[in-house]
């Protein structure tokens, strides 16, 4: 998304303009921010554009669901900003020729689908500046991973997550109640009690999809809480939602699960067995997943000392 600034000059401005030519030039006003991360601004206009093109484009969202999705998107952009700050501090700048070739690859890929780079900006809500930063970050990250992820790391990850590579798939539904971990303790306690009451209804035989439609506060509520199909996680999974759902049986109702976003009640509705995999055939995928876990750990550690100002409700 290219920014377009329209400057409207009145007749009076044109007449008096010569006077200001001798005055000290004024610094441009800083962009309005959705958040500031260690002094780096996430522009509000860019945030709004990405939201409108992405999660906010879903039909029939309630105000609560919009609020939740906006919060999720902003946290994602904050994480991206922290990650790029880490790379700028710890990894040499990318070779401009490599970054340029990555951009050319993107353009060729878009052209093969009958699209232009301009359409990509419009469809995604991204700005050229953000795309350039993202491409540089990818090049830097590849160099970092090559240095810090060993073959032994990849093999261990494969063995710990065998079901994932065998192609096992889980389908689950949830009832979600929004209550971030940093919410007022009274709100957290009340929300947990409400979820416990919903769980009792589910255990007593109430239709889970109807409970999700009635009480759910996320985008899946309109679909009866259905989250679709996704792979299980391994035994070392730290995310409480994924760790719980991966260990559940079909038609099992979970305990109340708390994440950073709120409380979840989960039901596994289907489970597809996979086929035995071979490490040599999937090790590139395994390496990518090891790298992603490393990235998440880096961002988690960065958050512990970062100064983050959220400037939208």
Secondary structure, DSSP 8 states (H G I E B T S, - for coil): ----------HHHHHHHHHHTTS---------EEEEETTEEEEHHHHHHHHHHTGGGSTT--HHHHHHHHHHHHHHHHHHHHHHHHHHHHS----HHHHHHHHHHHHHHHHHTT--HHHHHHHH---HHHHHHHHHHHHHHHHHHHHH--HHHHHHHHHHTHHHHHT-EEEEEEEEEE--TTS-HHHHHHHHHHHHHHHHHHHTT--HHHHHHHH--SGGGGGTTEEEEEE---TT---HHHHHHHT--TT-B---EE-SSEEEEEEEEEEE------HHHHHHHHHHHHHHHHHHHHHHHHHHH--EEE---
